[in-house]
Amino acid sequence: MKGRGIYILLTVIAATMAVLAVSCNDDDEYYQYGDFRFDMVTYVGHDEAMGGDAYINYPTGDIQPVTLIDPQSAVSSSSASLKSGSRVLLNYIIDSHNGDGSLSVTPRGYTRAISDTLRYIPSLSSMAMDSISLNSIWRTSQYINIYCRVKYTYTARQMALVADYGTLHDDTVHCYLMHNMMGVPAYFWRRCYMSFDISSVWNLQSCNTVRLHLNDVAYPERKYYDFTKTQN
C-alpha cells in the first residue's frame, strides 16, 4: 500500500517533468528548471544558530529526519506567514550538504497542508464521510499524508482523522477520514493536501497497523489503506 501511494505521487511528478521536458521554443533550446524536490515537511521557524529558516523533512517510512535550512530567509519573506509546526508541501532545490547532516536549500514555494493530530469522537456512526478524490497517500514517520481533490464550497468544512476508540489497543487501530461539507452546495474539484500526526496510536506497543478508511470516488473499490510497522 505504501509503495502504491508513493508510486502515484511520483508518477504525477514524473508526468509533469516529462511535459516540461518536451516544451521548447522556436530555437529548440530547453529551459533549465533545475533539480527540485517536493516533500511534506514541518516548518520549525527561524533558527539564528543555523543561519536561516528551518524545516524538518521526515522521509518515507522511518528513516531519520533531515533538517533543511534556507540561508536566504533572512532577506526573504517567503515564509513570513508560517507558524512553527506548520505542515507544508515544500518545493525546493538542494544547494549543499552540511557537516552536521542538514541540507542548505533554496525554497521555490510551498503549499499549506491541513494538519491536525489524531482525534476521537464518542460515536463513529454519526460521523460524516463526504467523498474525496484520492491522488496519493503515504506515511512519513508519525505522519500520514494525503494528496487529493475535494469539492469546493464557499463555507468552511470539517476535516479530521478520527480513531475508533474501541480498537485503540488492538493490533490494528482503525481510523477514519472525517469529511463534512456541512450540507452546503459543492462545485468544482480543488487540490487539497493533508497531514495528520498519528503518534498517539503509532507509538503504542500494541499497535502494529494503522488502517485508514476513507470515501474515495477515484478508487471506490478500495475502502481502506494499511500502514504497518517495519519489523526490525
C-alpha positions in Angstrom: 0.0 0.0 0.0 2.7 2.4 1.0 4.5 1.7 -2.3 1.3 2.3 -4.2 0.8 5.7 -2.7 4.3 6.8 -3.4 4.2 5.4 -6.9 1.1 7.5 -7.7 2.8 10.7 -6.3 6.0 10.0 -8.2 4.0 9.3 -11.4 2.3 12.7 -11.2 5.6 14.4 -10.7 7.3 12.4 -13.4 4.5 13.2 -15.9 4.8 16.9 -15.1 8.5 16.9 -15.7 8.0 15.0 -18.9 5.7 17.7 -20.2 8.2 20.4 -19.3 11.0 18.4 -21.0 9.3 18.3 -24.3 8.3 22.0 -24.3 10.7 24.1 -26.3 10.9 27.4 -28.2 11.4 28.0 -31.8 15.2 27.8 -31.3 14.9 24.3 -29.9 16.5 25.5 -26.7 15.3 23.9 -23.5 14.7 25.9 -20.3 16.6 24.5 -17.3 14.2 24.1 -14.4 16.8 22.7 -12.1 16.9 19.6 -9.9 14.0 20.3 -7.5 12.0 18.3 -5.0 8.6 18.2 -3.4 8.4 17.0 0.2 5.8 17.3 3.0 7.8 19.0 5.8 7.3 20.7 9.1 8.2 24.4 9.4 10.3 24.9 12.6 10.9 28.6 12.4 13.9 30.9 12.0 17.0 29.5 13.6 19.7 32.1 14.1 22.3 29.4 15.1 21.7 27.5 11.9 21.6 30.7 9.8 18.1 30.7 8.4 14.6 29.3 8.4 14.5 25.6 9.3 12.2 22.8 8.1 12.2 19.1 9.2 11.8 16.6 6.4 10.7 13.2 7.6 11.5 10.8 4.7 9.1 8.0 3.8 8.8 5.3 6.4 11.0 5.5 9.5 14.3 7.0 8.1 15.9 9.6 10.3 14.6 13.1 9.7 16.7 15.7 7.9 16.8 19.4 8.7 16.5 21.8 5.7 18.0 25.3 6.1 17.1 28.3 4.0 20.0 30.7 4.3 18.2 33.3 2.2 15.3 33.6 4.5 16.9 36.5 6.3 16.4 38.6 3.2 13.2 37.0 2.1 9.6 37.0 3.3 8.7 33.7 1.7 7.8 32.0 5.0 6.7 35.1 6.9 3.1 33.9 7.3 4.0 30.4 8.5 3.8 29.4 12.2 6.1 27.0 13.8 4.8 23.5 13.5 3.0 24.2 10.2 3.0 21.3 7.7 3.6 22.3 4.1 4.4 20.7 0.8 7.7 22.3 0.1 9.2 22.8 -3.4 12.9 23.3 -3.1 16.4 22.8 -4.5 19.2 21.3 -2.6 22.2 23.6 -2.6 24.7 21.8 -0.4 25.1 19.0 2.2 26.3 20.4 5.6 28.7 18.7 8.0 26.0 18.3 10.7 23.8 16.3 8.3 21.5 19.2 7.5 20.9 20.5 3.9 21.1 24.1 2.7 18.2 24.6 0.3 16.5 27.2 -1.8 12.7 27.1 -1.5 10.8 27.7 -4.7 7.4 27.8 -3.0 5.1 25.9 -0.7 1.5 24.8 -0.3 -0.1 24.7 3.1 -1.5 21.4 4.3 -4.5 20.8 6.5 -2.8 19.4 9.6 -4.0 18.1 12.9 -3.4 15.3 15.5 -5.5 12.2 15.6 -8.9 12.8 17.2 -11.5 10.7 18.9 -15.3 11.1 18.9 -18.0 9.4 21.0 -19.9 7.8 18.1 -18.5 6.9 14.7 -22.0 6.2 13.4 -22.8 9.9 13.4 -19.5 10.9 11.6 -19.8 12.4 8.1 -17.6 10.9 5.5 -18.2 13.1 2.4 -16.3 11.9 -0.7 -12.8 12.9 -1.8 -10.8 12.0 -5.0 -7.6 10.4 -3.9 -4.3 11.1 -5.7 -1.8 9.6 -3.2 -1.5 8.6 0.4 1.8 7.9 2.2 3.4 7.8 5.7 6.5 9.8 6.8 7.5 8.9 10.3 4.5 9.7 12.6 2.5 11.5 9.8 0.0 10.2 7.3 -0.1 12.5 4.3 -2.9 12.8 1.8 -3.0 14.5 -1.6 -6.5 14.5 -3.0 -9.2 16.7 -4.5 -12.3 17.9 -2.7 -15.3 19.7 -4.0 -15.1 23.4 -3.4 -17.6 25.1 -1.1 -18.0 28.8 -0.2 -18.1 28.0 3.5 -15.9 26.2 6.0 -16.0 22.4 6.3 -14.8 19.9 8.9 -11.8 17.7 8.1 -10.1 15.4 10.7 -8.6 11.9 11.1 -10.6 10.1 13.7 -9.7 6.9 15.6 -12.2 4.2 16.6 -11.6 4.1 20.4 -12.8 0.5 20.5 -9.7 -0.6 18.5 -7.3 1.6 20.4 -5.4 -1.3 22.0 -5.8 -3.8 19.2 -3.1 -5.0 16.8 -4.9 -2.9 14.1 -6.2 0.5 15.0 -9.0 1.7 12.7 -9.0 5.4 11.7 -11.5 7.3 9.5 -11.1 10.4 7.4 -13.9 12.6 8.6 -15.0 15.0 5.9 -18.1 17.1 6.4 -19.1 19.7 3.9 -21.9 20.8 6.2 -24.6 20.1 3.5 -23.8 23.3 1.5 -23.7 23.3 -2.3 -20.5 21.9 -3.8 -18.9 23.0 -7.1 -15.7 22.1 -8.9 -12.9 19.9 -7.5 -9.9 21.5 -6.0 -6.5 20.2 -4.8 -6.1 19.5 -1.1 -3.1 18.4 1.0 -3.5 16.9 4.4 -1.0 15.7 7.1 -2.1 14.0 10.3 0.0 13.2 13.3 -0.8 9.6 14.4 1.9 9.3 17.0 -0.7 8.8 19.8 -1.5 5.4 18.4 1.5 4.6 16.3 3.8 4.7 19.4 1.6 2.2 21.3 3.4 -1.1 21.8 0.1 -3.0 21.0 -0.3 -1.2 17.6 1.1 -3.0 14.6 -1.0 -1.5 11.9 -3.0 1.7 11.4 -5.9 1.2 9.0 -7.2 4.3 7.4 -10.8 4.2 6.0 -12.0 6.8 3.5 -14.7 7.6 1.0 -12.9 7.8 -2.3 -14.5 8.3 -5.7 -11.2 7.7 -7.6 -10.8 4.2 -6.2 -14.3 3.3 -4.9 -13.4 -0.4 -4.6 -10.5 0.4 -2.1 -12.2 1.1 1.2 -9.0 1.5 3.4 -5.2 1.6 3.4 -3.0 -0.1 5.9 0.2 1.3 7.3 2.2 -1.4 9.1 5.2 -1.0 11.2 8.5 -2.3 9.8 9.7 -5.3 11.7 13.4 -4.9 12.8 
